């Protein structure tokens, strides 16, 4: 009985598509997290530098006389 079960189990393809979708979805999620983390790092560095430059800037006096 166990040999018959193993033979049927090895030939059965039900659920294979589900496994494929789970693996593809996990890969896309991991890829998205990696891309987001690299973008967040660059955006943080740029905004820090921009804030420092804006903090150093002087606003000229304008008179409407």
PQR file with spaces between the fields and no chain letter, atoms N, CA, C, O and H, PARSE charges and radii, in Angstrom:
ATOM       1  N    UNK     1       0.823   -1.192    0.000 -0.4000 1.5000
ATOM       2  CA   UNK     1       0.000    0.000    0.000 -0.0000 2.0000
ATOM       3  C    UNK     1       0.868    1.258    0.000  0.5500 1.7000
ATOM       4  O    UNK     1       0.547    2.212   -0.708 -0.5500 1.4000
ATOM       5  N    UNK     2       1.928    1.288    0.751 -0.4000 1.5000
ATOM       6  CA   UNK     2       2.753    2.488    0.796 -0.0000 2.0000
ATOM       7  C    UNK     2       3.480    2.699   -0.533  0.5500 1.7000
ATOM       8  O    UNK     2       3.718    3.839   -0.932 -0.5500 1.4000
ATOM       9  H    UNK     2       2.189    0.513    1.326  0.4000 1.0000
ATOM      10  N    UNK     3       3.834    1.610   -1.221 -0.4000 1.5000
ATOM      11  CA   UNK     3       4.499    1.755   -2.520 -0.0000 2.0000
ATOM      12  C    UNK     3       3.537    2.360   -3.539  0.5500 1.7000
ATOM      13  O    UNK     3       3.931    3.210   -4.338 -0.5500 1.4000
ATOM      14  H    UNK     3       3.641    0.684   -0.897  0.4000 1.0000
ATOM      15  N    UNK     4       2.300    1.931   -3.514 -0.4000 1.5000
ATOM      16  CA   UNK     4       1.290    2.468   -4.417 -0.0000 2.0000
ATOM      17  C    UNK     4       1.063    3.954   -4.125  0.5500 1.7000
ATOM      18  O    UNK     4       0.911    4.749   -5.053 -0.5500 1.4000
ATOM      19  H    UNK     4       1.981    1.241   -2.865  0.4000 1.0000
ATOM      20  N    UNK     5       1.038    4.328   -2.863 -0.4000 1.5000
ATOM      21  CA   UNK     5       0.843    5.724   -2.477 -0.0000 2.0000
ATOM      22  C    UNK     5       2.012    6.580   -2.966  0.5500 1.7000
ATOM      23  O    UNK     5       1.804    7.683   -3.472 -0.5500 1.4000
ATOM      24  H    UNK     5       1.161    3.683   -2.110  0.4000 1.0000
ATOM      25  N    UNK     6       3.216    6.086   -2.820 -0.4000 1.5000
ATOM      26  CA   UNK     6       4.401    6.840   -3.252 -0.0000 2.0000
ATOM      27  C    UNK     6       4.403    7.013   -4.762  0.5500 1.7000
ATOM      28  O    UNK     6       4.759    8.085   -5.252 -0.5500 1.4000
ATOM      29  H    UNK     6       3.385    5.190   -2.409  0.4000 1.0000
ATOM      30  N    UNK     7       4.023    6.005   -5.501 -0.4000 1.5000
ATOM      31  CA   UNK     7       3.958    6.115   -6.963 -0.0000 2.0000
ATOM      32  C    UNK     7       2.919    7.137   -7.391  0.5500 1.7000
ATOM      33  O    UNK     7       3.180    7.961   -8.268 -0.5500 1.4000
ATOM      34  H    UNK     7       3.734    5.135   -5.103  0.4000 1.0000
ATOM      35  N    UNK     8       1.740    7.090   -6.776 -0.4000 1.5000
ATOM      36  CA   UNK     8       0.707    8.064   -7.116 -0.0000 2.0000
ATOM      37  C    UNK     8       1.126    9.476   -6.719  0.5500 1.7000
ATOM      38  O    UNK     8       0.877   10.428   -7.458 -0.5500 1.4000
ATOM      39  H    UNK     8       1.528    6.421   -6.064  0.4000 1.0000
ATOM      40  N    UNK     9       1.756    9.615   -5.566 -0.4000 1.5000
ATOM      41  CA   UNK     9       2.194   10.924   -5.085 -0.0000 2.0000
ATOM      42  C    UNK     9       3.241   11.518   -6.017  0.5500 1.7000
ATOM      43  O    UNK     9       3.206   12.722   -6.272 -0.5500 1.4000
ATOM      44  H    UNK     9       1.958    8.841   -4.965  0.4000 1.0000
ATOM      45  N    UNK    10       4.154   10.735   -6.527 -0.4000 1.5000
ATOM      46  CA   UNK    10       5.207   11.250   -7.415 -0.0000 2.0000
ATOM      47  C    UNK    10       4.663   11.679   -8.771  0.5500 1.7000
ATOM      48  O    UNK    10       5.235   12.557   -9.417 -0.5500 1.4000
ATOM      49  H    UNK    10       4.183    9.757   -6.320  0.4000 1.0000
ATOM      50  N    UNK    11       3.555   11.065   -9.212 -0.4000 1.5000
ATOM      51  CA   UNK    11       2.970   11.436  -10.501 -0.0000 2.0000
ATOM      52  C    UNK    11       1.937   12.554  -10.389  0.5500 1.7000
ATOM      53  O    UNK    11       1.574   13.157  -11.400 -0.5500 1.4000
ATOM      54  H    UNK    11       3.090   10.352   -8.687  0.4000 1.0000
ATOM      55  N    UNK    12       1.468   12.835   -9.204 -0.4000 1.5000
ATOM      56  CA   UNK    12       0.424   13.827   -8.995 -0.0000 2.0000
ATOM      57  C    UNK    12       0.986   15.236   -9.185  0.5500 1.7000
ATOM      58  O    UNK    12       2.006   15.584   -8.591 -0.5500 1.4000
ATOM      59  H    UNK    12       1.762   12.346   -8.383  0.4000 1.0000
ATOM      60  N    UNK    13       0.321   16.045  -10.011 -0.4000 1.5000
ATOM      61  CA   UNK    13       0.779   17.405  -10.276 -0.0000 2.0000
ATOM      62  C    UNK    13      -0.124   18.456   -9.642  0.5500 1.7000
ATOM      63  O    UNK    13       0.101   19.650   -9.841 -0.5500 1.4000
ATOM      64  H    UNK    13      -0.508   15.762  -10.494  0.4000 1.0000
ATOM      65  N    UNK    14      -1.116   18.055   -8.899 -0.4000 1.5000
ATOM      66  CA   UNK    14      -1.985   19.014   -8.221 -0.0000 2.0000
ATOM      67  C    UNK    14      -1.176   19.785   -7.186  0.5500 1.7000
ATOM      68  O    UNK    14      -0.417   19.199   -6.414 -0.5500 1.4000
ATOM      69  H    UNK    14      -1.299   17.085   -8.737  0.4000 1.0000
ATOM      70  N    UNK    15      -1.343   21.078   -7.178 -0.4000 1.5000
ATOM      71  CA   UNK    15      -0.635   21.919   -6.226 -0.0000 2.0000
ATOM      72  C    UNK    15       0.669   22.469   -6.744  0.5500 1.7000
ATOM      73  O    UNK    15       1.259   23.341   -6.106 -0.5500 1.4000
ATOM      74  H    UNK    15      -1.960   21.554   -7.805  0.4000 1.0000
ATOM      75  N    UNK    16       1.148   21.986   -7.891 -0.4000 1.5000
ATOM      76  CA   UNK    16       2.421   22.472   -8.424 -0.0000 2.0000
ATOM      77  C    UNK    16       2.318   23.944   -8.817  0.5500 1.7000
ATOM      78  O    UNK    16       3.270   24.700   -8.625 -0.5500 1.4000
ATOM      79  H    UNK    16       0.670   21.277   -8.410  0.4000 1.0000
ATOM      80  N    UNK    17       1.188   24.354   -9.357 -0.4000 1.5000
ATOM      81  CA   UNK    17       1.012   25.749   -9.752 -0.0000 2.0000
ATOM      82  C    UNK    17       0.985   26.640   -8.519  0.5500 1.7000
ATOM      83  O    UNK    17       1.505   27.756   -8.544 -0.5500 1.4000
ATOM      84  H    UNK    17       0.415   23.739   -9.513  0.4000 1.0000
ATOM      85  N    UNK    18       0.388   26.155   -7.452 -0.4000 1.5000
ATOM      86  CA   UNK    18       0.354   26.925   -6.214 -0.0000 2.0000
ATOM      87  C    UNK    18       1.761   27.142   -5.682  0.5500 1.7000
ATOM      88  O    UNK    18       2.095   28.244   -5.247 -0.5500 1.4000
ATOM      89  H    UNK    18      -0.034   25.249   -7.432  0.4000 1.0000
ATOM      90  N    UNK    19       2.573   26.122   -5.712 -0.4000 1.5000
ATOM      91  CA   UNK    19       3.963   26.250   -5.257 -0.0000 2.0000
ATOM      92  C    UNK    19       4.705   27.247   -6.131  0.5500 1.7000
ATOM      93  O    UNK    19       5.474   28.061   -5.619 -0.5500 1.4000
ATOM      94  H    UNK    19       2.301   25.227   -6.066  0.4000 1.0000
ATOM      95  N    UNK    20       4.491   27.201   -7.434 -0.4000 1.5000
ATOM      96  CA   UNK    20       5.138   28.154   -8.345 -0.0000 2.0000
ATOM      97  C    UNK    20       4.750   29.591   -7.991  0.5500 1.7000
ATOM      98  O    UNK    20       5.611   30.468   -7.925 -0.5500 1.4000
ATOM      99  H    UNK    20       3.866   26.540   -7.850  0.4000 1.0000
ATOM     100  N    UNK    21       3.461   29.834   -7.765 -0.4000 1.5000
ATOM     101  CA   UNK    21       3.006   31.183   -7.439 -0.0000 2.0000
ATOM     102  C    UNK    21       3.565   31.646   -6.105  0.5500 1.7000
ATOM     103  O    UNK    21       3.919   32.816   -5.956 -0.5500 1.4000
ATOM     104  H    UNK    21       2.761   29.122   -7.819  0.4000 1.0000
ATOM     105  N    UNK    22       3.649   30.755   -5.141 -0.4000 1.5000
ATOM     106  CA   UNK    22       4.199   31.133   -3.831 -0.0000 2.0000
ATOM     107  C    UNK    22       5.668   31.521   -3.979  0.5500 1.7000
ATOM     108  O    UNK    22       6.106   32.516   -3.400 -0.5500 1.4000
ATOM     109  H    UNK    22       3.362   29.805   -5.262  0.4000 1.0000
ATOM     110  N    UNK    23       6.426   30.751   -4.743 -0.4000 1.5000
ATOM     111  CA   UNK    23       7.848   31.046   -4.939 -0.0000 2.0000
ATOM     112  C    UNK    23       8.018   32.352   -5.714  0.5500 1.7000
ATOM     113  O    UNK    23       8.857   33.174   -5.347 -0.5500 1.4000
ATOM     114  H    UNK    23       6.071   29.943   -5.213  0.4000 1.0000
ATOM     115  N    UNK    24       7.246   32.560   -6.769 -0.4000 1.5000
ATOM     116  CA   UNK    24       7.338   33.801   -7.542 -0.0000 2.0000
ATOM     117  C    UNK    24       6.938   35.017   -6.704  0.5500 1.7000
ATOM     118  O    UNK    24       7.595   36.056   -6.768 -0.5500 1.4000
ATOM     119  H    UNK    24       6.564   31.893   -7.068  0.4000 1.0000
ATOM     120  N    UNK    25       5.883   34.895   -5.931 -0.4000 1.5000
ATOM     121  CA   UNK    25       5.445   36.008   -5.091 -0.0000 2.0000
ATOM     122  C    UNK    25       6.489   36.335   -4.024  0.5500 1.7000
ATOM     123  O    UNK    25       6.759   37.507   -3.761 -0.5500 1.4000
ATOM     124  H    UNK    25       5.350   34.051   -5.878  0.4000 1.0000
ATOM     125  N    UNK    26       7.067   35.324   -3.420 -0.4000 1.5000
ATOM     126  CA   UNK    26       8.117   35.558   -2.422 -0.0000 2.0000
ATOM     127  C    UNK    26       9.316   36.244   -3.062  0.5500 1.7000
ATOM     128  O    UNK    26       9.907   37.144   -2.466 -0.5500 1.4000
ATOM     129  H    UNK    26       6.848   34.372   -3.634  0.4000 1.0000
ATOM     130  N    UNK    27       9.676   35.829   -4.263 -0.4000 1.5000
ATOM     131  CA   UNK    27      10.783   36.467   -4.965 -0.0000 2.0000
ATOM     132  C    UNK    27      10.505   37.925   -5.276  0.5500 1.7000
ATOM     133  O    UNK    27      11.388   38.770   -5.130 -0.5500 1.4000
ATOM     134  H    UNK    27       9.196   35.098   -4.748  0.4000 1.0000
ATOM     135  N    UNK    28       9.294   38.230   -5.702 -0.4000 1.5000
ATOM     136  CA   UNK    28       8.931   39.620   -5.984 -0.0000 2.0000
ATOM     137  C    UNK    28       8.926   40.476   -4.723  0.5500 1.7000
ATOM     138  O    UNK    28       9.338   41.636   -4.757 -0.5500 1.4000
ATOM     139  H    UNK    28       8.576   37.544   -5.821  0.4000 1.0000
ATOM     140  N    UNK    29       8.468   39.917   -3.630 -0.4000 1.5000
ATOM     141  CA   UNK    29       8.467   40.668   -2.374 -0.0000 2.0000
ATOM     142  C    UNK    29       9.892   40.946   -1.919  0.5500 1.7000
ATOM     143  O    UNK    29      10.197   42.060   -1.493 -0.5500 1.4000
ATOM     144  H    UNK    29       8.133   38.975   -3.603  0.4000 1.0000
ATOM     145  N    UNK    30      10.760   39.956   -2.000 -0.4000 1.5000
ATOM     146  CA   UNK    30      12.158   40.154   -1.619 -0.0000 2.0000
ATOM     147  C    UNK    30      12.817   41.189   -2.517  0.5500 1.7000
ATOM     148  O    UNK    30      13.554   42.049   -2.036 -0.5500 1.4000
ATOM     149  H    UNK    30      10.512   39.051   -2.346  0.4000 1.0000
ATOM     150  N    UNK    31      12.558   41.114   -3.815 -0.4000 1.5000
ATOM     151  CA   UNK    31      13.113   42.089   -4.756 -0.0000 2.0000
ATOM     152  C    UNK    31      12.615   43.494   -4.427  0.5500 1.7000
ATOM     153  O    UNK    31      13.398   44.443   -4.449 -0.5500 1.4000
ATOM     154  H    UNK    31      11.959   40.416   -4.206  0.4000 1.0000
ATOM     155  N    UNK    32      11.337   43.640   -4.124 -0.4000 1.5000
ATOM     156  CA   UNK    32      10.779   44.942   -3.773 -0.0000 2.0000
ATOM     157  C    UNK    32      11.392   45.508   -2.504  0.5500 1.7000
ATOM     158  O    UNK    32      11.658   46.708   -2.429 -0.5500 1.4000
ATOM     159  H    UNK    32      10.701   42.869   -4.106  0.4000 1.0000
ATOM     160  N    UNK    33      11.616   44.670   -1.513 -0.4000 1.5000
ATOM     161  CA   UNK    33      12.234   45.132   -0.267 -0.0000 2.0000
ATOM     162  C    UNK    33      13.664   45.587   -0.526  0.5500 1.7000
ATOM     163  O    UNK    33      14.092   46.606    0.017 -0.5500 1.4000
ATOM     164  H    UNK    33      11.399   43.696   -1.573  0.4000 1.0000
ATOM     165  N    UNK    34      14.411   44.850   -1.345 -0.4000 1.5000
ATOM     166  CA   UNK    34      15.789   45.240   -1.656 -0.0000 2.0000
ATOM     167  C    UNK    34      15.837   46.568   -2.412  0.5500 1.7000
ATOM     168  O    UNK    34      16.673   47.420   -2.114 -0.5500 1.4000
ATOM     169  H    UNK    34      14.063   44.023   -1.786  0.4000 1.0000
ATOM     170  N    UNK    35      14.961   46.745   -3.370 -0.4000 1.5000
ATOM     171  CA   UNK    35      14.924   47.995   -4.130 -0.0000 2.0000
ATOM     172  C    UNK    35      14.526   49.161   -3.224  0.5500 1.7000
ATOM     173  O    UNK    35      15.131   50.232   -3.279 -0.5500 1.4000
ATOM     174  H    UNK    35      14.281   46.053   -3.612  0.4000 1.0000
ATOM     175  N    UNK    36      13.519   48.948   -2.402 -0.4000 1.5000
ATOM     176  CA   UNK    36      13.068   50.017   -1.504 -0.0000 2.0000
ATOM     177  C    UNK    36      14.156   50.403   -0.509  0.5500 1.7000
ATOM     178  O    UNK    36      14.331   51.585   -0.213 -0.5500 1.4000
ATOM     179  H    UNK    36      13.028   48.079   -2.358  0.4000 1.0000
ATOM     180  N    UNK    37      14.881   49.427    0.004 -0.4000 1.5000
ATOM     181  CA   UNK    37      15.919   49.763    0.981 -0.0000 2.0000
ATOM     182  C    UNK    37      17.058   50.548    0.341  0.5500 1.7000
ATOM     183  O    UNK    37      17.640   51.422    0.983 -0.5500 1.4000
ATOM     184  H    UNK    37      14.739   48.467   -0.237  0.4000 1.0000
ATOM     185  N    UNK    38      17.382   50.252   -0.909 -0.4000 1.5000
ATOM     186  CA   UNK    38      18.438   51.025   -1.566 -0.0000 2.0000
ATOM     187  C    UNK    38      17.957   52.441   -1.897  0.5500 1.7000
ATOM     188  O    UNK    38      18.738   53.389   -1.812 -0.5500 1.4000
ATOM     189  H    UNK    38      16.909   49.542   -1.431  0.4000 1.0000
ATOM     190  N    UNK    39      16.714   52.593   -2.265 -0.4000 1.5000
ATOM     191  CA   UNK    39      16.172   53.923   -2.561 -0.0000 2.0000
ATOM     192  C    UNK    39      16.062   54.745   -1.280  0.5500 1.7000
ATOM     193  O    UNK    39      16.357   55.940   -1.290 -0.5500 1.4000
ATOM     194  H    UNK    39      16.080   51.822   -2.334  0.4000 1.0000
ATOM     195  N    UNK    40      15.647   54.130   -0.191 -0.4000 1.5000
ATOM     196  CA   UNK    40      15.518   54.851    1.077 -0.0000 2.0000
ATOM     197  C    UNK    40      16.873   55.371    1.541  0.5500 1.7000
ATOM     198  O    UNK    40      16.975   56.499    2.023 -0.5500 1.4000
ATOM     199  H    UNK    40      15.408   53.159   -0.183  0.4000 1.0000
ATOM     200  N    UNK    41      17.915   54.552    1.396 -0.4000 1.5000
ATOM     201  CA   UNK    41      19.248   54.997    1.794 -0.0000 2.0000
ATOM     202  C    UNK    41      19.718   56.195    1.002  0.5500 1.7000
ATOM     203  O    UNK    41      20.238   57.149    1.579 -0.5500 1.4000
ATOM     204  H    UNK    41      17.833   53.635    1.005  0.4000 1.0000
ATOM     205  N    UNK    42      19.547   56.167   -0.310 -0.4000 1.5000
ATOM     206  CA   UNK    42      19.946   57.289   -1.157 -0.0000 2.0000
ATOM     207  C    UNK    42      19.114   58.533   -0.900  0.5500 1.7000
ATOM     208  O    UNK    42      19.650   59.641   -0.882 -0.5500 1.4000
ATOM     209  H    UNK    42      19.124   55.392   -0.779  0.4000 1.0000
ATOM     210  N    UNK    43      17.832   58.371   -0.705 -0.4000 1.5000
ATOM     211  CA   UNK    43      16.960   59.522   -0.459 -0.0000 2.0000
ATOM     212  C    UNK    43      17.279   60.170    0.887  0.5500 1.7000
ATOM     213  O    UNK    43      17.222   61.393    1.017 -0.5500 1.4000
ATOM     214  H    UNK    43      17.396   57.471   -0.720  0.4000 1.0000
ATOM     215  N    UNK    44      17.611   59.367    1.875 -0.4000 1.5000
ATOM     216  CA   UNK    44      17.969   59.916    3.186 -0.0000 2.0000
ATOM     217  C    UNK    44      19.253   60.733    3.089  0.5500 1.7000
ATOM     218  O    UNK    44      19.334   61.829    3.644 -0.5500 1.4000
ATOM     219  H    UNK    44      17.658   58.373    1.769  0.4000 1.0000
ATOM     220  N    UNK    45      20.248   60.211    2.395 -0.4000 1.5000
ATOM     221  CA   UNK    45      21.505   60.949    2.239 -0.0000 2.0000
ATOM     222  C    UNK    45      21.286   62.261    1.485  0.5500 1.7000
ATOM     223  O    UNK    45      21.836   63.295    1.862 -0.5500 1.4000
ATOM     224  H    UNK    45      20.182   59.321    1.944  0.4000 1.0000
ATOM     225  N    UNK    46      20.489   62.219    0.431 -0.4000 1.5000
ATOM     226  CA   UNK    46      20.252   63.422   -0.354 -0.0000 2.0000
ATOM     227  C    UNK    46      19.476   64.464    0.445  0.5500 1.7000
ATOM     228  O    UNK    46      19.801   65.650    0.392 -0.5500 1.4000
ATOM     229  H    UNK    46      20.042   61.378    0.125  0.4000 1.0000
ATOM     230  N    UNK    47      18.470   64.040    1.173 -0.4000 1.5000
ATOM     231  CA   UNK    47      17.686   65.011    1.940 -0.0000 2.0000
ATOM     232  C    UNK    47      18.498   65.605    3.087  0.5500 1.7000
ATOM     233  O    UNK    47      18.301   66.767    3.445 -0.5500 1.4000
ATOM     234  H    UNK    47      18.206   63.077    1.215  0.4000 1.0000
ATOM     235  N    UNK    48      19.400   64.832    3.662 -0.4000 1.5000
ATOM     236  CA   UNK    48      20.264   65.369    4.716 -0.0000 2.0000
ATOM     237  C    UNK    48      21.183   66.445    4.157  0.5500 1.7000
ATOM     238  O    UNK    48      21.349   67.505    4.761 -0.5500 1.4000
ATOM     239  H    UNK    48      19.560   63.889    3.372  0.4000 1.0000
ATOM     240  N    UNK    49      21.783   66.168    2.994 -0.4000 1.5000
ATOM     241  CA   UNK    49      22.649   67.157    2.352 -0.0000 2.0000
ATOM     242  C    UNK    49      21.887   68.398    1.927  0.5500 1.7000
ATOM     243  O    UNK    49      22.384   69.515    2.071 -0.5500 1.4000
ATOM     244  H    UNK    49      21.649   65.307    2.503  0.4000 1.0000
ATOM     245  N    UNK    50      20.690   68.210    1.407 -0.4000 1.5000
ATOM     246  CA   UNK    50      19.880   69.342    0.975 -0.0000 2.0000
ATOM     247  C    UNK    50      19.469   70.194    2.167  0.5500 1.7000
ATOM     248  O    UNK    50      19.461   71.421    2.077 -0.5500 1.4000
ATOM     249  H    UNK    50      20.287   67.302    1.290  0.4000 1.0000
ATOM     250  N    UNK    51      19.128   69.557    3.280 -0.4000 1.5000
ATOM     251  CA   UNK    51      18.761   70.301    4.484 -0.0000 2.0000
ATOM     252  C    UNK    51      19.921   71.116    5.014  0.5500 1.7000
ATOM     253  O    UNK    51      19.731   72.232    5.498 -0.5500 1.4000
ATOM     254  H    UNK    51      19.134   68.559    3.352  0.4000 1.0000
ATOM     255  N    UNK    52      21.135   70.561    4.927 -0.4000 1.5000
ATOM     256  CA   UNK    52      22.310   71.304    5.378 -0.0000 2.0000
ATOM     257  C    UNK    52      22.548   72.521    4.494  0.5500 1.7000
ATOM     258  O    UNK    52      22.849   73.603    4.999 -0.5500 1.4000
ATOM     259  H    UNK    52      21.289   69.654    4.535  0.4000 1.0000
ATOM     260  N    UNK    53      22.416   72.356    3.180 -0.4000 1.5000
ATOM     261  CA   UNK    53      22.605   73.492    2.260 -0.0000 2.0000
ATOM     262  C    UNK    53      21.529   74.558    2.470  0.5500 1.7000
ATOM     263  O    UNK    53      21.838   75.749    2.458 -0.5500 1.4000
ATOM     264  H    UNK    53      22.172   71.477    2.770  0.4000 1.0000
ATOM     265  N    UNK    54      20.303   74.159    2.658 -0.4000 1.5000
ATOM     266  CA   UNK    54      19.233   75.132    2.890 -0.0000 2.0000
ATOM     267  C    UNK    54      19.415   75.848    4.226  0.5500 1.7000
ATOM     268  O    UNK    54      19.061   77.019    4.362 -0.5500 1.4000
ATOM     269  H    UNK    54      20.052   73.191    2.668  0.4000 1.0000
ATOM     270  N    UNK    55      19.968   75.140    5.207 -0.4000 1.5000
ATOM     271  CA   UNK    55      20.224   75.778    6.495 -0.0000 2.0000
ATOM     272  C    UNK    55      21.310   76.827    6.413  0.5500 1.7000
ATOM     273  O    UNK    55      21.305   77.786    7.184 -0.5500 1.4000
ATOM     274  H    UNK    55      20.255   74.189    5.097  0.4000 1.0000
ATOM     275  N    UNK    56      22.242   76.660    5.490 -0.4000 1.5000
ATOM     276  CA   UNK    56      23.327   77.626    5.307 -0.0000 2.0000
ATOM     277  C    UNK    56      22.919   78.810    4.438  0.5500 1.7000
ATOM     278  O    UNK    56      23.594   79.839    4.449 -0.5500 1.4000
ATOM     279  H    UNK    56      22.245   75.881    4.863  0.4000 1.0000
ATOM     280  N    UNK    57      21.846   78.685    3.697 -0.4000 1.5000
ATOM     281  CA   UNK    57      21.448   79.734    2.754 -0.0000 2.0000
ATOM     282  C    UNK    57      20.955   80.973    3.486  0.5500 1.7000
ATOM     283  O    UNK    57      20.343   80.886    4.550 -0.5500 1.4000
ATOM     284  H    UNK    57      21.298   77.848    3.688  0.4000 1.0000
ATOM     285  N    UNK    58      21.235   82.129    2.891 -0.4000 1.5000
ATOM     286  CA   UNK    58      20.758   83.391    3.440 -0.0000 2.0000
ATOM     287  C    UNK    58      19.689   83.960    2.520  0.5500 1.7000
ATOM     288  O    UNK    58      19.824   83.931    1.297 -0.5500 1.4000
ATOM     289  H    UNK    58      21.732   82.199    2.026  0.4000 1.0000
ATOM     290  N    UNK    59      18.655   84.463    3.107 -0.4000 1.5000
ATOM     291  CA   UNK    59      17.566   85.059    2.349 -0.0000 2.0000
ATOM     292  C    UNK    59      17.808   86.564    2.273  0.5500 1.7000
ATOM     293  O    UNK    59      17.941   87.218    3.307 -0.5500 1.4000
ATOM     294  H    UNK    59      18.546   84.487    4.101  0.4000 1.0000
ATOM     295  N    UNK    60      17.867   87.118    1.069 -0.4000 1.5000
ATOM     296  CA   UNK    60      18.134   88.567    0.957 -0.0000 2.0000
ATOM     297  C    UNK    60      16.914   89.359    1.405  0.5500 1.7000
ATOM     298  O    UNK    60      15.775   88.901    1.306 -0.5500 1.4000
ATOM     299  H    UNK    60      17.759   86.587    0.229  0.4000 1.0000
ATOM     300  N    UNK    61      17.192   90.568    1.904 -0.4000 1.5000
ATOM     301  CA   UNK    61      16.128   91.470    2.309 -0.0000 2.0000
ATOM     302  C    UNK    61      15.531   92.132    1.068  0.5500 1.7000
ATOM     303  O    UNK    61      16.260   92.612    0.200 -0.5500 1.4000
ATOM     304  H    UNK    61      18.117   90.940    1.984  0.4000 1.0000
ATOM     305  N    UNK    62      14.244   92.154    0.994 -0.4000 1.5000
ATOM     306  CA   UNK    62      13.542   92.788   -0.124 -0.0000 2.0000
ATOM     307  C    UNK    62      12.676   93.898    0.443  0.5500 1.7000
ATOM     308  O    UNK    62      11.904   93.678    1.376 -0.5500 1.4000
ATOM     309  H    UNK    62      13.652   91.764    1.699  0.4000 1.0000
ATOM     310  N    UNK    63      12.804   95.085   -0.120 -0.4000 1.5000
ATOM     311  CA   UNK    63      11.939   96.188    0.325 -0.0000 2.0000
ATOM     312  C    UNK    63      11.070   96.609   -0.851  0.5500 1.7000
ATOM     313  O    UNK    63      11.520   96.618   -1.997 -0.5500 1.4000
ATOM     314  H    UNK    63      13.431   95.264   -0.878  0.4000 1.0000
ATOM     315  N    UNK    64       9.857   96.948   -0.566 -0.4000 1.5000
ATOM     316  CA   UNK    64       8.892   97.310   -1.590 -0.0000 2.0000
ATOM     317  C    UNK    64       8.683   98.847   -1.615  0.5500 1.7000
ATOM     318  O    UNK    64       7.570   99.314   -1.857 -0.5500 1.4000
ATOM     319  H    UNK    64       9.492   96.941    0.365  0.4000 1.0000
ATOM     320  N    UNK    65       9.717   99.596   -1.374 -0.4000 1.5000
ATOM     321  CA   UNK    65       9.597  101.072   -1.339 -0.0000 2.0000
ATOM     322  C    UNK    65       9.484  101.646   -2.710  0.5500 1.7000
ATOM     323  O    UNK    65       9.376  102.863   -2.863 -0.5500 1.4000
ATOM     324  H    UNK    65      10.621   99.216   -1.178  0.4000 1.0000
